[in-house]
Amino acid sequence: TGALEGAWQIATGDLVSLSEQQLVDCSKDGNQGCNGGSMDLAFKFLESHATCTEESYPYKAKNGQCHETTCTAGIPAGSVTGYKDVDSDDEKALMEAISKQPVSVAIEADQQAFQLYSGGVLTKECGDKLDHGVL
C-alpha cells in the first residue's frame, strides 16, 4: 500500500495510511493472503474497490474475514485507475518511475538474505519466486 499512499498524496495532497489487511483478507482472486500474492492482482482489486484506511481496518498479521464493507474508505472505489510494471532489467524505466512517485518492488521474502537482514543496502540475490511487495 505504500506506493499507493504516495501516489494518492501526490495526486490529491491527502496523505492517508491504507490497510494492508484489506488486501490479505479481501483480494482473493489469485492471491493467497498471508501465503503471498501478486502486486498486480492487488492493484487490479483496488481498481474496483474502495481502499480502506489502516485505522478502520488494522493489520492483524494473519488471514481473516473480509470486512471492507464496514471500513472507512481512504481512497474511494474507482479512484485507482491503473498501475505500470517496470521490467526488472530496465534501470532507465525504474528511475523514471521513481522520479514520479514511490515504487513497489516484488521480492521472494523467504530468502535467507531477507530473513537475516539487519540494515543497509542488500546486495544478495533476492530470489525469483516473488511473493511479497515492499516499498
N, C-alpha and C positions, 0 to 999 in steps of 0.2 A: 504493500500500500504506500510505501514511501515515495516512489516515483509519482504516483497519482496525487498524493498530497502536495508535492512540489509543483506539479503541472497545474493543479487546481488553484494554488496560491498565485502562481504567475498569471494565470488567465483571469482570476477574479479579485485578487488581493486578499482573499479569505483563506487563512491557514487553519485547516481542520485536521484533527487526528482521526484517522479512519480505522475501521475494525478489520483486523486480520481474521478474527474468529468467524466473522460472517463468511469469509471465503472457505475456511475449514469446514464449517457446518453446512453451507448452502450451495456452494459451487461443486456439485457432484457429477456433472456431465463430463466424464473423462478424468476428473481429479479424484484423489483418494484421501482427502482430509489430512490428518497428521502423517500419513504414509507418503506424502508428496503429491506433486501435481505439476501442471503446466501453467506458466505465467500467461501464455497466450489464451488458454481456456479461462483463466481467471479474468483477464481483461475482457474477453468476449462476454462472460457472465455479467460483468459490471456495465457493459454497454446497454443491457436491457433491464437492469435492476438499480434501485436506489442504493447508494453506498452508505452503510451505517457508520455512525460515529463510534469511536473507541469507547467513549464514556457510556453510551447506551447499549453497546454490545462488546463487553470487555473480553480480552484474551484469556482462555482457560487452560491452554496447553494440552488439550485433549479433544477428541471428536465429541460433538454434541448435536442436539436437535436444532434445526434452523429456526431462528426467531426474528428474521429480517422484517416481518410484517409489523412487529411491535417496537422496532428501534427508531431512533431519531436519524433522519437522513442528513448526512453531511454533504452529500452530492446527490441531487435529485435524479431519478430514473431518466434516462435519455441524454444526460449531460456528458457521459463518457462516450465520445464519438469515434474512437479508433485508437490504434496503437501501431507502432512500427518496430519490426525486428531489424536488428543490425547483424550482419554476418560476423562471425567470431574472428575472422581474419581481415576485416575491413577497418583498420585503425582510423582512417580518414572519416568514415561514416560515424564511427563511435565518437570522435572528437566533435563532429558537427552536432550530434545528438546531445552530448554533454553541454555544449555551448548554449543550448536552448532550454534544457530542463534536466532534473535528476533522471538517472537511467537505472533501471533494474537489470541485474545480471543473474543468470541461472548458474547454479553450481551443483555438484554432486556432494551433498552435505555429509555423507557418511565416510568421506575420505579422511585418512589419518591426519593429513595436513590441517584440516578444519577442526577435527576433534582435539588436537593438541595446540591449536593456535593460541598465542598469548599476547600478540601485538605486533605492530609494524607492517611492512609490506610482505605479503605472501608471495613466495617465489616457487613453490612446489606445484606439481601438476594438480589440477583441481577436478579431474575426472571428466567423463563424457556421458554418464547416465544421470542427466540433470533432473533434480527433484526438489530444489529449493531456490527461492528467489531472495536476493539481497540487494541493497541499495549501494 
